[in-house]
Amino acid sequence: MIYGHGDWSPLREEVLHDFATNICKATGLKGLREHLKEHLRERMELISIYPEPMAVPLREAVAEREGVKPENVACTSGATDAIYTIANLLRGIDGATIAIPTFTEYSDACSINGIEPFYTSSLSECGIHIAQSCWLCNPNNPDGKVWDREELETLIIANPDTIFIIDMSYGKLSRISVGKPKELIRHKNVVTIHSLTKHLGVPGLRIGYVVAHEGFIKALTAIMRPWAISSLGIEAGVWLLDHEENYSKAIKDYLEDSRILEGIGNLNGYKLKPSSTNFYLAECIFSDSRSLHSYLRHNFGIAIREAQNFRGLRPGHFRIAGQTREENLLLLEALKQYNLHYKSDL
Amino acid sequence: MIYGHGDWSPLREEVLHDFATNICKATGLKGLREHLKEHLRERMELISIYPEPMAVPLREAVAEREGVKPENVACTSGATDAIYTIANLLRGIDGATIAIPTFTEYSDACSINGIEPFYTSSLSECGIHIAQSCWLCNPNNPDGKVWDREELETLIIANPDTIFIIDMSYGKLSRISVGKPKELIRHKNVVTIHSLTKHLGVPGLRIGYVVAHEGFIKALTAIMRPWAISSLGIEAGVWLLDHEENYSKAIKDYLEDSRILEGIGNLNGYKLKPSSTNFYLAECIFSDSRSLHSYLRHNFGIAIREAQNFRGLRPGHFRIAGQTREENLLLLEALKQYNLHYKSDL
C-alpha cells in the first residue's frame, strides 16, 4: 500500500449511515451472516491448528463452484493478496496498462515489483499502447462500470502476449453479467481475481481466489507463501460456497434498492456515472468532496468515500454505496440540502 | 512455497499423539485458549467490517509490549508473511546467507524474489562469505539451537552492509534468552520476526510482526498490502498481548516436561541435538525416518516430522515436539521398540 485507503468504519465516530465502504449491505443477508457466525463459534477450536498450507479444502470447493479443476484455482487472503502475489509473479514483465480511475492497489503492487504502470482511461486506447500486462476491474471500482464484453474479448485476442488480469471482486454485485471465469480463462492470457466476501458482507474474513490457466496457477502457487488463509477463513469460505446460492435474491433486491442513488444524477449541482453495481461514482460540481463530506457527517451522520485520491478523478468526486431504501433517500435529501446551504453561504 | 511442508494434522488420520507440529502443547495454556475463544465468539460481528488496513490497533499494542515505537513495528499475517514481504522488499540485494538446516521458507522467499541463497552450516564460516542479507532462525527450526549471542553480535557489527533477518518465532519457547528486539534493533542492520501465536498454541489465527529500525519499517509498510490481517486476527492479537503474561509459568512447565525427550539421546540407535525449545532434531542411525514414521503411526498412533526435506539433513533425521509427560515417555518407549523390531526383522 503506497497511498492510503478510506474505509475503516469503526474509526469514524458519529457515522450513522456509512455510504463510504462498498460492502454489500443487503438486509436479506443478515440470516446468512448470523448462520455463519454461529458456525464459526462452533468451530472455534480451529484457531489451535495450522491451516492447510495451500487452503486445499477451499481450493477444491471453489473449483467445484466455478466448474473448473482445482489446478485452475489459487486461494488467497482476500483479493488484495491476489493482486500483490500476481504482481510479484509478473516481476520483470514489460509494463502494466491500467485503466483508470480504478482501485489503487494494481498500480501500487506493480510499482513495488518493478513493473512500470501506464494509465489509460479508455479500453480502445489500450489496444494501441498496451503493455505486457493489463489490469482491469470489472465491474470497476470506483464507478461500477462493466467493460463491454465484445470489446474486451477483441482486445484479449488481439494481444496474446499480454496477460489480462481481470479483478471480478464485484462480479456478484453486478446487475450486468461480467462473464464466467471458466469461459474467460479459455484465453490462456486471462487471469481472474475474485472475492468470496464482498458480496456477502463479510470482508473481515479475508478470502479471495484466482482462476486461470493451469500453467499460470502452477507458477503462482509456487511463489505463494504457505498458510496464507487463517483456519477460520478456510472454514468460512467452504461454508459460504455451500450456502450463498440461497441468498442471490437478497442481493438482487438490494441492488434494486441501490438504484435509488441514481437520483443523484437528477439533483442540481451533481453528476453521476452509470453503474452496474451497488456503488456509484458521483461528482459535486460546486464544491470539493471534502467539504461535502464534512457537511454530511456533521448534519446527517453520513459518511461518503471522498474519491479525489483515485488517479484521474477531480476534487469533487465521491463514491457512495447503497444502504437501506430509507438511508438512500436520506442521502438524496442531504445532498439537496448541501446545495441549498452552499448557495446561502455565498 | 517451493517445497512442501508436513504439518497439517487434521489430514493425518489415526494420529493419537502428534509430535510432528511444533505448536506449543502446554496443558496450562488451555485456560488462555478457552478465554480467547469465548472472547472471539462474542466479537464475531467483526467479520462484517474491513480490518484496519495496516492493523494499527495491533501495531500499537505490539509496540507497547516490546517497548518500542509503533514506527518500529509492522504486523503481518503470521511470521511467514513477514518472511515473504521482507524478501520482496530486499529484491535486488546481493544474495542471502542462510544458516542450515533451517526453515525452508527463507530460501524459497529469497529465490522467488531473485535473491540468490548461499547456505552455510556455521556462523563463524558466515563471517567470511557473508552476503548482503543473512537469515537466521533463533532458536532455530528444526533443531532448537540458540545462536551464541556474542558471536552473533560480533558478526552483525563486522558486517554493517549486511541486513540480518532474525526469525525469533520460537523466542518465547526458549529456555535460553534470545535477547529483546528492542536491544537487537539498536543495530540498524537487524530486523527481527515474531509470532504471536506459536508459543500460545493458536497458529490458526495467522498473526506475526516485524520489529526493526524506523527506516526499514517505513520501507516495509510501503510495500505491504493493506488488510493483511483479518478482523478477528487483529482482535485476537490485541487480546493475547493483554493476557499472555499470566501464562508464562505454563510455558515454562511445558518446556521442562519436553526435556523428557532428551532421553532419546540415550537410546540405542538414535542421536539427538541439544535444543533450547520444545522441539528436538533427532536422527535414527539404523533406518530412515520415513520407515520409522510408518512404524510409529501404525503401532502407536504417533506422528513425527520426517526431516529429510530440510536442506543439509539426512534420511534418518526427524523432528519431534514435546507433548504431555505421558506422551513424551510413550515416544521414548516406541522408539526403543522400533529398534528391537528393526533388529528382529534383519
Interface residues (C-beta under 8 A of the other chain):
Chain A: M1 I2 G4 H5 D7 W8 S9 P10 L11 T21 I23 R33 L36 K37 L40 R41 M44 E45 L46 I47 S48 I49 Y50 P51 E52 P53 M54 S77 G78 T80 D81 I83 Y84 N88 R91 E105 A109 I112 N113 G114 G201 V202 P203 G204 L205 R206 T221 A222 I223 M224 R225 P226 W227 A228 I229 S230 S231 L232 G233 A236
Chain B: M1 I2 G4 H5 D7 W8 S9 P10 L11 T21 I23 R33 L36 K37 L40 R41 M44 E45 L46 I47 S48 I49 Y50 P51 E52 P53 M54 S77 G78 T80 D81 I83 Y84 N88 R91 E105 A109 I112 N113 G114 G201 V202 P203 G204 L205 R206 T221 A222 I223 M224 R225 P226 W227 A228 I229 S230 S231 L232 G233 A236
